[in-house]
């Protein structure tokens, strides 16, 4: 048995950090997530620094903020020579394996023969991930994007064409990972990532997990209540409960394995959240509100991380890589921007930051209300500056549901947090947004939206900013 622990990341997509039993959501049962938290440590103030898939995943696996990292925009790729969690652990003697969604390696012409000949059999982004865009992972059972939990596919090691999944995605990827763990006989400790899309949209779950009467769901004041919204929220919870079941399968396999029992650190987290009907938005993130940026972050390592339950420090995904290295007693390289929280997980003290840098960097521009922004969150305050010059300021103590924007009324706090944000951006090598904040010009309005759709998000494209042809 290796003297260093095996490390398993279980990474989901769009799981809001409030939607677990131990974080207070009465609608959902997550006994396995709750057990991991009770036996280890759960950061209940954990944040996604950039709440959209590709840049967030770049932050996770580089330890750098998206604006200064290897993956800076939606559908950017992990550069071939960029250091990653995988390469840093390989330097420490680890073998690495990746299962599931990657979303950091889309090259538009990398459709293999089976995809080119049968394009209608695949979803929108069926590309094979080139080997040098896989972030240094050695064994590969991954894909870029499925967005079809019952019609999944993945690329097996070096094979040219994808393999079909026969089961619901979370179930089948867990099957693949468990088979790999069962067969693992290398001398090196293992770093394995199990990355599942659910509860990311489309909202689909196995029938046996659909146990709710949508009318019985408890909702928060900002929920846009309707029968359809409630049905979708119920399915979201069903996807989470299926995920929780599969986390339990992984943990049972570890406990029953002579190779992994007592010698495995497991981390469960998500790349970002989802509004899931709150503030009138569903199947969206990319804004600074809590539903979008709050995530689970649970660390479990018997014998090394004492049972402590919930922790209140402000942890964020930029801290994942240095904390993983810190659990091994390895200091993070100087290019890593995040903080090592392993002393806190071991039961000690840590000088945690009093603010977390948030941002939307390189958003996909699906519509005019997809905007880039920079922001920060403290225990009490949330501040964001959008590329349009709009600002948001929320008092999370007095207004936990973020219903009242104070940017125009509490100007003293706004200006203080704006200055603090500028300082954080300079510390983290912001290339341009500081210029917008300090020297931005008045934007031209109104903007004519010719798409035929109404703005559907909550970016601050307020009255007078975007108009449709019929409004003129």
C-alpha positions as CSV (number, residue, x, y, z in Angstrom):
1,X,0.0,0.0,0.0
2,X,1.3,3.5,-0.9
3,X,2.2,5.7,2.0
4,X,0.3,8.5,0.3
5,X,-3.5,8.4,0.0
6,X,-5.4,7.7,-3.1
7,X,-7.4,10.8,-4.1
8,X,-10.8,10.7,-5.6
9,X,-12.7,13.8,-6.9
10,X,-16.4,13.4,-7.5
11,X,-17.3,16.4,-9.5
12,X,-20.9,17.3,-10.5
13,X,-22.3,20.1,-12.6
14,X,-24.8,22.7,-11.5
15,X,-25.3,21.5,-8.0
16,X,-26.2,24.5,-5.8
17,X,-24.5,24.2,-2.4
18,X,-27.8,24.7,-0.6
19,X,-29.4,21.6,-2.1
20,X,-28.2,19.0,0.5
21,X,-29.6,17.8,3.7
22,X,-26.8,19.0,5.9
23,X,-27.0,22.5,4.4
24,X,-30.6,22.8,5.3
25,X,-32.7,21.9,2.2
26,X,-35.7,20.0,3.5
27,X,-36.8,18.9,0.0
28,X,-33.9,16.6,-0.7
29,X,-32.4,13.5,1.0
30,X,-28.6,13.3,0.6
31,X,-27.5,10.7,3.2
32,X,-24.2,10.0,1.6
33,X,-23.2,13.6,1.1
34,X,-24.3,14.2,4.6
35,X,-22.2,11.3,5.9
36,X,-19.1,12.5,4.1
37,X,-19.6,15.9,5.7
38,X,-20.2,14.4,9.2
39,X,-17.2,12.2,9.0
40,X,-15.0,14.8,7.4
41,X,-15.4,18.5,6.7
42,X,-17.9,20.5,4.5
43,X,-17.3,24.1,3.6
44,X,-20.7,25.6,3.7
45,X,-19.4,28.9,2.5
46,X,-17.9,27.4,-0.7
47,X,-18.0,29.3,-4.0
48,X,-17.5,28.8,-7.7
49,X,-15.2,31.7,-8.7
50,X,-16.5,31.7,-12.3
51,X,-19.9,30.1,-12.5
52,X,-19.9,28.6,-16.0
53,X,-18.6,25.3,-17.1
54,X,-15.3,25.7,-19.0
55,X,-13.6,28.5,-17.1
56,X,-14.7,27.0,-13.8
57,X,-13.1,23.7,-14.7
58,X,-10.0,25.5,-15.7
59,X,-9.9,27.1,-12.3
60,X,-10.4,23.8,-10.5
61,X,-7.6,22.0,-12.3
62,X,-5.1,24.9,-12.4
63,X,-5.5,26.7,-9.1
64,X,-5.8,30.0,-11.0
65,X,-8.6,32.5,-11.6
66,X,-10.1,32.2,-15.0
67,X,-9.1,35.7,-16.1
68,X,-5.4,34.7,-15.4
69,X,-5.6,31.0,-16.0
70,X,-5.1,28.4,-18.7
71,X,-8.8,28.3,-19.6
72,X,-10.3,31.8,-19.9
73,X,-13.5,31.5,-21.8
74,X,-16.4,29.2,-22.7
75,X,-15.0,26.4,-25.0
76,X,-11.4,27.4,-24.4
77,X,-9.0,24.4,-24.1
78,X,-6.5,23.4,-21.5
79,X,-3.2,24.2,-23.2
80,X,-0.9,21.3,-23.9
81,X,1.9,22.6,-21.6
82,X,-0.2,24.0,-18.8
83,X,0.4,22.6,-15.4
84,X,-2.6,21.0,-13.8
85,X,-3.6,19.1,-10.7
86,X,-2.9,15.9,-12.6
87,X,0.6,17.0,-13.7
88,X,1.4,18.3,-10.2
89,X,0.3,15.0,-8.6
90,X,2.2,13.0,-11.3
91,X,5.3,14.8,-10.1
92,X,4.5,13.4,-6.7
93,X,4.3,9.8,-8.0
94,X,0.6,9.6,-8.7
95,X,-1.1,7.8,-11.6
96,X,-4.1,9.7,-13.0
97,X,-7.5,8.7,-14.5
98,X,-10.4,10.8,-15.7
99,X,-14.0,9.7,-16.1
100,X,-16.8,11.8,-17.6
101,X,-17.3,15.4,-18.6
102,X,-14.2,17.5,-19.2
103,X,-15.3,20.5,-21.3
104,X,-11.8,21.9,-21.6
105,X,-10.8,20.4,-24.9
106,X,-13.4,21.1,-27.7
107,X,-11.6,21.4,-31.0
108,X,-14.3,21.9,-33.6
109,X,-13.0,19.6,-36.3
110,X,-12.3,16.7,-34.0
111,X,-15.4,14.6,-35.0
112,X,-14.3,11.0,-35.6
113,X,-15.8,8.8,-38.4
114,X,-18.7,7.5,-36.4
115,X,-19.8,11.0,-35.6
116,X,-19.4,12.4,-39.1
117,X,-21.4,9.5,-40.6
118,X,-24.2,9.6,-38.0
119,X,-24.4,13.2,-36.8
120,X,-28.0,13.0,-35.7
121,X,-27.1,10.2,-33.2
122,X,-25.0,12.6,-31.1
123,X,-25.6,15.9,-29.2
124,X,-24.2,19.2,-30.2
125,X,-20.6,18.8,-29.1
126,X,-19.5,15.2,-29.7
127,X,-15.9,16.0,-30.4
128,X,-13.1,13.7,-29.2
129,X,-10.7,15.4,-26.7
130,X,-7.2,15.6,-28.2
131,X,-4.7,13.9,-26.0
132,X,-2.7,17.1,-25.4
133,X,-5.8,18.9,-24.2
134,X,-6.6,16.4,-21.4
135,X,-4.9,18.3,-18.7
136,X,-2.2,15.7,-18.2
137,X,-4.6,12.9,-17.2
138,X,-3.2,9.5,-18.3
139,X,-6.2,7.1,-18.4
140,X,-9.1,8.6,-20.2
141,X,-12.8,7.7,-20.2
142,X,-14.1,11.1,-20.9
143,X,-16.1,13.4,-23.2
144,X,-16.5,17.1,-23.7
145,X,-20.3,17.6,-23.5
146,X,-23.2,15.2,-23.6
147,X,-26.2,17.1,-22.2
148,X,-28.2,13.9,-22.7
149,X,-28.2,11.9,-19.5
150,X,-30.0,8.9,-21.1
151,X,-28.2,9.0,-24.4
152,X,-24.6,9.3,-23.3
153,X,-21.3,8.5,-24.9
154,X,-17.6,8.7,-23.9
155,X,-14.2,8.2,-25.4
156,X,-12.3,5.1,-24.1
157,X,-8.6,5.6,-23.7
158,X,-7.0,6.1,-27.1
159,X,-9.9,4.9,-29.2
160,X,-10.9,6.9,-32.2
161,X,-14.7,6.6,-32.0
162,X,-17.0,7.1,-28.9
163,X,-18.6,4.3,-27.0
164,X,-22.3,4.5,-26.1
165,X,-23.6,4.5,-22.6
166,X,-26.3,2.0,-21.9
167,X,-27.5,3.5,-18.6
168,X,-28.3,6.8,-17.1
169,X,-25.1,8.8,-17.2
170,X,-24.3,9.1,-13.5
171,X,-25.0,5.4,-13.0
172,X,-22.8,4.2,-15.9
173,X,-19.9,6.5,-15.2
174,X,-20.0,5.3,-11.6
175,X,-20.0,1.7,-13.0
176,X,-16.9,2.5,-15.1
177,X,-15.1,4.1,-12.2
178,X,-15.8,1.3,-9.8
179,X,-14.6,-1.3,-12.3
180,X,-11.4,0.7,-12.7
181,X,-10.9,0.9,-8.9
182,X,-11.6,-2.8,-8.6
183,X,-8.9,-3.7,-11.2
184,X,-6.3,-1.1,-10.1
185,X,-3.1,-2.9,-9.1
186,X,-0.4,-0.3,-9.8
187,X,2.1,0.6,-7.1
188,X,1.5,4.3,-7.5
189,X,-1.2,6.0,-5.5
190,X,-4.2,7.0,-7.7
191,X,-5.7,10.3,-8.5
192,X,-9.1,9.6,-10.1
193,X,-11.8,12.1,-11.2
194,X,-15.4,11.0,-11.6
195,X,-17.1,14.0,-13.4
196,X,-20.8,13.7,-14.0
197,X,-23.1,16.2,-15.8
198,X,-26.3,15.7,-13.6
199,X,-27.9,17.7,-12.2
200,X,-27.0,19.9,-15.2
201,X,-29.9,20.3,-17.7
202,X,-31.6,18.7,-19.5
203,X,-33.6,17.9,-16.4
204,X,-34.1,14.1,-16.7
205,X,-33.9,11.5,-14.0
206,X,-34.6,7.8,-13.6
207,X,-38.2,7.1,-12.7
208,X,-37.4,5.5,-9.4
209,X,-36.0,8.8,-8.1
210,X,-39.1,10.9,-9.0
211,X,-40.8,10.8,-5.6
212,X,-42.1,14.3,-5.1
213,X,-45.5,15.9,-5.5
214,X,-44.2,19.2,-7.0
215,X,-46.9,21.1,-5.1
216,X,-45.3,20.0,-1.8
217,X,-41.9,21.5,-2.4
218,X,-40.7,24.2,-0.1
219,X,-39.4,27.2,-2.0
220,X,-37.7,30.5,-1.2
221,X,-39.3,33.9,-1.7
222,X,-37.5,34.5,-5.1
223,X,-38.9,31.3,-6.7
224,X,-40.9,32.1,-9.8
225,X,-43.8,29.8,-8.8
226,X,-45.6,27.9,-11.5
227,X,-46.6,24.2,-12.1
228,X,-43.9,23.8,-14.7
229,X,-41.2,25.4,-12.5
230,X,-42.1,23.1,-9.7
231,X,-42.0,20.0,-12.0
232,X,-38.5,21.0,-13.1
233,X,-37.3,21.7,-9.5
234,X,-38.6,18.2,-8.5
235,X,-36.6,16.6,-11.3
236,X,-33.5,18.6,-10.3
237,X,-33.8,17.1,-6.8
238,X,-34.3,13.6,-8.3
239,X,-31.0,14.0,-10.2
240,X,-29.3,15.0,-7.0
241,X,-30.7,12.0,-5.1
242,X,-29.5,9.7,-7.9
243,X,-26.0,11.4,-7.6
244,X,-26.1,10.9,-3.9
245,X,-26.9,7.2,-4.3
246,X,-23.8,6.8,-6.6
247,X,-21.6,8.7,-4.2
248,X,-22.7,6.0,-1.7
249,X,-21.7,3.3,-4.1
250,X,-18.2,4.8,-4.5
251,X,-17.8,5.1,-0.7
252,X,-19.0,1.5,-0.1
253,X,-16.5,0.2,-2.7
254,X,-13.7,2.1,-1.0
255,X,-14.6,0.8,2.4
256,X,-14.7,-2.8,1.1
257,X,-11.4,-2.6,-0.8
258,X,-8.2,-3.8,0.8
259,X,-6.3,-1.4,-1.5
260,X,-8.4,1.7,-0.8
261,X,-10.0,1.4,2.6
262,X,-8.4,3.8,5.1
263,X,-6.1,5.2,2.5
264,X,-8.3,7.3,0.3
265,X,-9.2,11.0,0.4
266,X,-12.5,11.7,-1.3
267,X,-13.7,15.2,-2.3
268,X,-17.2,16.0,-3.5
269,X,-17.9,19.3,-5.2
270,X,-19.5,21.0,-8.1
271,X,-18.3,23.4,-10.8
272,X,-21.1,26.0,-10.1
273,X,-24.8,26.1,-9.2
274,X,-28.0,26.9,-11.0
275,X,-30.9,29.3,-10.4
276,X,-33.5,26.5,-10.7
277,X,-36.4,28.9,-10.9
278,X,-35.2,31.5,-8.5
279,X,-35.2,35.1,-9.6
280,X,-37.3,33.8,-12.5
281,X,-34.4,31.9,-14.1
282,X,-33.9,28.2,-14.7
283,X,-31.1,26.2,-16.4
284,X,-28.9,29.3,-16.1
285,X,-26.0,30.3,-14.0
286,X,-23.3,32.9,-15.1
287,X,-24.5,35.6,-12.6
288,X,-23.2,36.5,-9.2
289,X,-26.2,35.5,-7.1
290,X,-25.9,32.8,-4.5
291,X,-27.9,30.2,-6.4
292,X,-25.3,30.4,-9.1
293,X,-22.0,30.7,-7.1
294,X,-22.6,28.6,-4.0
295,X,-21.4,25.0,-4.3
296,X,-20.8,21.9,-2.2
297,X,-17.2,21.3,-1.1
298,X,-16.9,18.2,1.1
299,X,-13.6,16.6,2.1
300,X,-13.4,13.1,3.6
301,X,-10.2,11.2,4.6
302,X,-10.6,8.8,7.6
303,X,-7.7,9.1,10.0
304,X,-6.4,12.3,8.6
305,X,-9.4,14.7,8.4
306,X,-11.2,14.5,11.8
307,X,-15.0,14.5,11.9
308,X,-16.0,18.1,12.1
309,X,-19.1,18.6,9.9
310,X,-19.7,22.0,8.6
311,X,-17.0,24.7,8.4
312,X,-17.6,28.4,7.9
313,X,-14.4,29.5,6.2
314,X,-14.8,31.1,2.7
315,X,-13.5,28.4,0.4
316,X,-13.6,28.6,-3.4
317,X,-12.6,26.5,-6.3
318,X,-9.3,28.3,-6.9
319,X,-8.3,26.7,-3.6
320,X,-9.0,23.1,-4.6
321,X,-5.6,22.3,-6.2
322,X,-3.5,23.8,-3.4
323,X,-5.7,22.2,-0.7
324,X,-5.3,18.8,-2.4
325,X,-1.5,19.2,-2.5
326,X,-1.5,20.5,1.1
327,X,-3.3,17.3,2.2
328,X,-0.2,15.5,1.0
329,X,2.2,17.9,2.7
330,X,3.2,19.3,-0.6
331,X,3.5,23.1,-1.0
332,X,1.7,24.4,-4.1
333,X,3.9,25.9,-6.9
334,X,4.3,29.6,-7.1
335,X,2.0,29.8,-10.2
336,X,-1.0,28.6,-8.1
337,X,-3.1,31.5,-6.9
338,X,-5.4,29.7,-4.5
339,X,-5.0,29.0,-0.8
340,X,-4.2,25.7,1.0
341,X,-7.1,24.9,3.4
342,X,-5.7,21.6,4.5
343,X,-4.6,22.9,8.0
344,X,-8.3,23.7,8.6
345,X,-9.4,20.3,7.4
346,X,-6.9,18.7,9.8
347,X,-8.6,20.6,12.7
348,X,-6.1,23.4,12.9
349,X,-6.3,27.1,12.3
350,X,-6.0,28.8,8.9
351,X,-6.0,32.5,8.0
352,X,-8.9,32.2,5.6
353,X,-9.6,35.1,3.2
354,X,-12.3,37.5,4.2
355,X,-13.4,37.9,0.6
356,X,-13.7,35.6,-2.4
357,X,-13.1,36.9,-5.9
358,X,-16.0,36.1,-8.3
359,X,-16.2,36.7,-12.0
360,X,-17.8,35.9,-15.3
361,X,-14.9,35.6,-17.8
362,X,-15.4,34.8,-21.5
363,X,-19.1,33.9,-21.3
364,X,-20.6,32.2,-24.4
365,X,-22.7,35.1,-25.6
366,X,-25.8,33.1,-26.1
367,X,-27.8,36.3,-25.9
368,X,-27.5,40.0,-25.1
369,X,-28.1,39.4,-21.4
370,X,-25.0,37.2,-21.1
371,X,-22.5,39.7,-19.7
372,X,-19.0,39.5,-18.3
373,X,-18.5,40.9,-14.8
374,X,-16.1,40.9,-11.9
375,X,-17.1,40.8,-8.2
376,X,-16.4,39.7,-4.7
377,X,-18.3,38.2,-1.8
378,X,-17.6,38.6,1.9
379,X,-19.5,37.1,4.8
380,X,-21.9,40.0,4.6
381,X,-21.6,41.7,1.3
382,X,-21.8,40.8,-2.4
383,X,-20.6,43.3,-5.0
384,X,-20.3,43.0,-8.8
385,X,-19.4,45.3,-11.7
386,X,-20.7,44.4,-15.1
387,X,-19.1,45.3,-18.5
388,X,-22.1,47.6,-19.2
389,X,-21.2,49.7,-16.2
390,X,-24.1,48.4,-14.0
391,X,-23.3,47.5,-10.5
392,X,-24.9,45.1,-7.9
393,X,-24.6,45.4,-4.2
394,X,-26.4,43.0,-1.8
395,X,-26.3,42.9,2.0
396,X,-26.4,39.2,2.6
397,X,-27.2,39.5,6.3
398,X,-30.3,41.7,5.8
399,X,-31.2,40.4,2.4
400,X,-30.1,36.8,2.0
401,X,-32.2,36.2,-1.1
402,X,-30.6,39.2,-2.9
403,X,-33.8,41.0,-3.7
404,X,-32.6,44.6,-3.1
405,X,-29.7,46.1,-5.0
406,X,-28.1,48.8,-2.9
407,X,-25.5,50.0,-5.4
408,X,-27.2,53.4,-5.8
409,X,-28.2,53.9,-2.2
410,X,-25.3,52.6,-0.1
411,X,-22.6,54.3,-2.1
412,X,-20.0,54.2,0.7
413,X,-20.0,50.4,0.9
414,X,-20.2,50.2,-2.9
415,X,-17.1,52.4,-3.3
416,X,-15.2,50.5,-0.6
417,X,-15.9,47.2,-2.2
418,X,-15.2,48.5,-5.7
419,X,-11.7,49.5,-4.5
420,X,-11.3,46.2,-2.8
421,X,-12.2,44.4,-6.0
422,X,-9.7,46.5,-8.0
423,X,-7.0,45.4,-5.5
424,X,-7.9,41.7,-5.9
425,X,-7.9,42.0,-9.7
426,X,-4.4,43.6,-9.7
427,X,-3.2,40.9,-7.3
428,X,-4.4,38.2,-9.6
429,X,-3.2,39.7,-12.9
430,X,-6.5,41.0,-14.4
431,X,-5.7,41.9,-18.0
432,X,-8.3,44.5,-18.7
433,X,-11.5,44.7,-16.5
434,X,-9.8,47.1,-14.1
435,X,-9.7,49.6,-17.0
436,X,-13.5,49.2,-17.5
437,X,-14.1,49.8,-13.8
438,X,-11.9,52.9,-13.5
439,X,-12.1,54.4,-17.0
440,X,-15.1,52.9,-18.7
441,X,-17.1,55.2,-20.9
442,X,-20.9,55.6,-21.1
443,X,-22.4,52.8,-23.1
444,X,-24.6,53.5,-26.1
445,X,-28.2,52.7,-25.5
446,X,-30.7,51.5,-26.4
447,X,-29.5,48.2,-27.9
448,X,-31.8,46.7,-30.5
449,X,-32.3,43.0,-29.9
450,X,-33.2,41.4,-33.3
451,X,-33.2,37.8,-32.0
452,X,-36.9,37.6,-31.6
453,X,-36.5,36.5,-27.9
454,X,-37.0,38.5,-24.8
455,X,-34.0,38.7,-22.4
456,X,-34.4,35.7,-20.1
457,X,-31.8,36.2,-17.5
458,X,-31.1,38.6,-14.7
459,X,-28.1,40.3,-15.9
460,X,-28.6,44.0,-15.4
461,X,-29.9,44.8,-18.9
462,X,-32.6,47.0,-17.3
463,X,-35.2,49.1,-18.8
464,X,-33.8,51.3,-21.5
465,X,-30.8,49.1,-22.2
466,X,-32.2,46.4,-24.5
467,X,-35.3,46.9,-26.7
468,X,-37.0,44.7,-29.3
469,X,-38.1,46.1,-32.7
470,X,-41.7,46.3,-31.4
471,X,-40.7,48.6,-28.5
472,X,-39.4,51.3,-30.8
